[in-house]
Amino acid sequence: MKQKDPHRQLEKLKNKVLGCTECPLHQERNLAVFGEGPWESRIMVIGEGPGANEDKLGRPFVGRAGKLLDRMLEKQDLSREKNVFIANIVKCRPPQNRVPHKKEVETCFPYLREQIRLINPEIILLLGATAMRSYWGSLDEKVSDIRGKWHREAGRLVMPTFHPAAVFRNRNYQEYIEQDLNTIAGKYRELRR
Ligand code: URA
């Protein structure tokens, strides 16, 4: 059930994130990236962390991988304008786009946990190994082994898939991501009936 008015709390949380200095990543960031999309979204997409474009604009997934993600979402009639909230595991860009350190993830994770609590999505899509491992704590599985499968937890359905940036290394990944988005979109429509 949606909470009555989480908007004020989300606004407060956003301001906190934008001014956060809790870990060393803030030292080199230009802008922290809170995430974006309707605050009543039933679907939440979680990536790894901001890259150079995101850091410049303060918005998630606005570079090449983001444009691909938008196009793939759009094919399923999903978008950050309409029904998907897009966030990241860490809110500040790791230097040279390195994978965030464990300590950085641990420090930042409470923000994501709070975003999830307030947005209260029914479906969560984890993009790539860092998002998957950070979300579930350490996990030995590979994305390729458990992508496309639902994990039920606390009233939510969580699914990992490949990160869209992986498509630039291997075009075949796009088909898998699109299959998984299609499953997500099907479930979304089913839940709205
Ligand atoms: N990759 C991510 O994981 N997140 C972004 O916001 C952009 C690229």
Residues whose N, C-alpha, C, O or C-beta is under 5 A from the ligand:
A	BS01	URA	G47 E48 G49 P50 G51 E54 P60 F61 A65 N88
